[in-house]
Amino acid sequence: MKIALVTGASSGMGREFARQIVKLYRNLDEIWLVARRTERLQELEKEFTVPVRIFDGDLNRDYIYERIEKELERKNAEIRILVNSAGCGLSGCFGEREQDTELRMVKLNCQSLTRMLLLCRPFLGRGSRVINLASAAAFAPQPGFAIYSASKSYVYRLSMAIREEWKPAEISVTVVCPGPVDTEFFAHSGELLGKSNKVTKVDPKAVARKALLDAVDRRCVSVYGTSMKVARIAGKLLPDVLSAYLMRKLNGI
Ligand SMILES: NC(=O)c1ccc[n+]([C@@H]2O[C@H](COP(=O)([O-])OP(=O)(O)OC[C@H]3O[C@@H](n4cnc5c(N)ncnc54)[C@H](OP(=O)(O)O)[C@@H]3O)[C@@H](O)[C@H]2O)c1
């Protein structure tokens, strides 16, 4: 059975990925959607003609992985495309929030994404594609968004490394690094600080479309929009200490 698996499918970019995947991948037997909000996933299911399997659960808990793994084995599934979109951010200075809240973010963005990749690897075949959602926040250390940007640097680096490891198996990995996107993300994260808050939020449909096309082309990194492409180049050219200083000024700290 050929499937697509999308985490974070109940809103924002994950939902857009799911919508666009079913149009782009015509030979899927099923699409599997993962997130905590069951009703949202059921609403999305109504839009699709391809059969949907819903995994409603918390990616920071064990049971969801056990359910997914059991189903992958039972259905002898081949994951043609895996999108790891579940993630969250919290703006503000280091230590301003409850420790548990900050640690849940690190767990979701880093550990859960890694666990999903480990779980899915045996079910990815030749020509399968993986899309991991990092962020433009991965390009430089970000005072005022420190833990989030560090967690997304992890996703960025991990994606680059496994992309090379998985090349002989013809599994491609694309890491997506958007700037601010108009989703529910900011309702949970709080608004960005200082001048970062003034950056225009882009449409999640456009980010997902570009990422899927970049994945088709087996590109390593997908960056939507000129300003974020410039941010990527700046992140490569400037020493980290200078980037961190400039980001502190930009964030008004
Ligand atoms: N929006 C931006 O500006 C932006 C920019 C760069 C990168 N990103 C990254 O892009 C990805 C998607 O973000 P988005 O903008 O689409 O945000 P979003 O609209 O808030 O979507 C986040 C998704 O993650 C799911 N999720 C959150 N916690 C979860 C948990 N513990 N277990 C299972 N699912 C969980 C949410 O579903 P439930 O609440 O139903 O569980 C939701 O479907 C994230 O990794 C984010 O870091 C976002």
The ligand as an SDF file (V2000), in Angstrom:
LIG
                    3D

 48 52  0  0  0  0  0  0  0  0999 V2000
    4.1410   29.8450   10.9870 N   0  0  0  0  0  0  0  0  0  0  0  0
    5.3980   30.2260   10.8790 C   0  0  0  0  0  0  0  0  0  0  0  0
    5.6930   31.4390   10.8350 O   0  0  0  0  0  0  0  0  0  0  0  0
    6.5050   29.2250   10.7500 C   0  0  0  0  0  0  0  0  0  0  0  0
    7.7130   29.6660   10.2240 C   0  0  0  0  0  0  0  0  0  0  0  0
    8.7490   28.7660   10.0890 C   0  0  0  0  0  0  0  0  0  0  0  0
    8.5830   27.4410   10.4550 C   0  0  0  0  0  0  0  0  0  0  0  0
    7.3960   27.0330   10.9820 N   0  0  0  0  0  0  0  0  0  0  0  0
    7.2820   25.6210   11.3510 C   0  0  0  0  0  0  0  0  0  0  0  0
    6.3480   25.0200   10.4810 O   0  0  0  0  0  0  0  0  0  0  0  0
    5.6940   23.9370   11.1390 C   0  0  0  0  0  0  0  0  0  0  0  0
    4.1940   24.0850   10.9920 C   0  0  0  0  0  0  0  0  0  0  0  0
    3.7990   25.2610   11.6820 O   0  0  0  0  0  0  0  0  0  0  0  0
    2.4880   26.0680   11.3140 P   0  0  0  0  0  0  0  0  0  0  0  0
    2.8920   27.4460   11.0430 O   0  0  0  0  0  0  0  0  0  0  0  0
    1.7110   25.3170   10.3220 O   0  0  0  0  0  0  0  0  0  0  0  0
    1.7950   26.0760   12.7530 O   0  0  0  0  0  0  0  0  0  0  0  0
    0.3460   25.6170   13.2550 P   0  0  0  0  0  0  0  0  0  0  0  0
   -0.7110   26.1230   12.3440 O   0  0  0  0  0  0  0  0  0  0  0  0
    0.3110   26.0040   14.6960 O   0  0  0  0  0  0  0  0  0  0  0  0
    0.4030   24.0270   13.1110 O   0  0  0  0  0  0  0  0  0  0  0  0
    1.1220   23.2240   14.0150 C   0  0  0  0  0  0  0  0  0  0  0  0
    0.6460   21.7940   13.8600 C   0  0  0  0  0  0  0  0  0  0  0  0
    1.3770   20.9680   14.7860 O   0  0  0  0  0  0  0  0  0  0  0  0
    0.4650   20.1560   15.4940 C   0  0  0  0  0  0  0  0  0  0  0  0
    0.9660   19.8890   16.8390 N   0  0  0  0  0  0  0  0  0  0  0  0
    1.3910   20.7860   17.7520 C   0  0  0  0  0  0  0  0  0  0  0  0
    1.7490   20.1680   18.8930 N   0  0  0  0  0  0  0  0  0  0  0  0
    1.5450   18.8360   18.6870 C   0  0  0  0  0  0  0  0  0  0  0  0
    1.7110   17.6730   19.4810 C   0  0  0  0  0  0  0  0  0  0  0  0
    2.1900   17.7420   20.7400 N   0  0  0  0  0  0  0  0  0  0  0  0
    1.3850   16.4730   18.9590 N   0  0  0  0  0  0  0  0  0  0  0  0
    0.8880   16.3840   17.7010 C   0  0  0  0  0  0  0  0  0  0  0  0
    0.7270   17.4410   16.8850 N   0  0  0  0  0  0  0  0  0  0  0  0
    1.0440   18.6460   17.3730 C   0  0  0  0  0  0  0  0  0  0  0  0
   -0.8110   21.0000   15.5600 C   0  0  0  0  0  0  0  0  0  0  0  0
   -1.9590   20.1530   15.7110 O   0  0  0  0  0  0  0  0  0  0  0  0
   -2.7910   19.9360   17.0460 P   0  0  0  0  0  0  0  0  0  0  0  0
   -2.7970   21.2280   17.8090 O   0  0  0  0  0  0  0  0  0  0  0  0
   -4.1430   19.5290   16.5340 O   0  0  0  0  0  0  0  0  0  0  0  0
   -2.0850   18.8320   17.7440 O   0  0  0  0  0  0  0  0  0  0  0  0
   -0.8280   21.6270   14.1890 C   0  0  0  0  0  0  0  0  0  0  0  0
   -1.4140   20.7530   13.2590 O   0  0  0  0  0  0  0  0  0  0  0  0
    6.2000   23.9490   12.5730 C   0  0  0  0  0  0  0  0  0  0  0  0
    7.2110   22.9820   12.6950 O   0  0  0  0  0  0  0  0  0  0  0  0
    6.7700   25.3530   12.7420 C   0  0  0  0  0  0  0  0  0  0  0  0
    7.7960   25.3840   13.7020 O   0  0  0  0  0  0  0  0  0  0  0  0
    6.3540   27.8870   11.1260 C   0  0  0  0  0  0  0  0  0  0  0  0
  1  2  1  0
  2  3  2  0
  2  4  1  0
  4  5  1  0
  4 48  2  0
  5  6  2  0
  6  7  1  0
  7  8  2  0
  8  9  1  0
  8 48  1  0
  9 10  1  0
  9 46  1  0
 10 11  1  0
 11 12  1  0
 11 44  1  0
 12 13  1  0
 13 14  1  0
 14 15  2  0
 14 16  1  0
 14 17  1  0
 17 18  1  0
 18 19  2  0
 18 20  1  0
 18 21  1  0
 21 22  1  0
 22 23  1  0
 23 24  1  0
 23 42  1  0
 24 25  1  0
 25 26  1  0
 25 36  1  0
 26 27  1  0
 26 35  1  0
 27 28  2  0
 28 29  1  0
 29 30  1  0
 29 35  2  0
 30 31  1  0
 30 32  2  0
 32 33  1  0
 33 34  2  0
 34 35  1  0
 36 37  1  0
 36 42  1  0
 37 38  1  0
 38 39  2  0
 38 40  1  0
 38 41  1  0
 42 43  1  0
 44 45  1  0
 44 46  1  0
 46 47  1  0
M  CHG  2   8   1  16  -1
M  END
$$$$
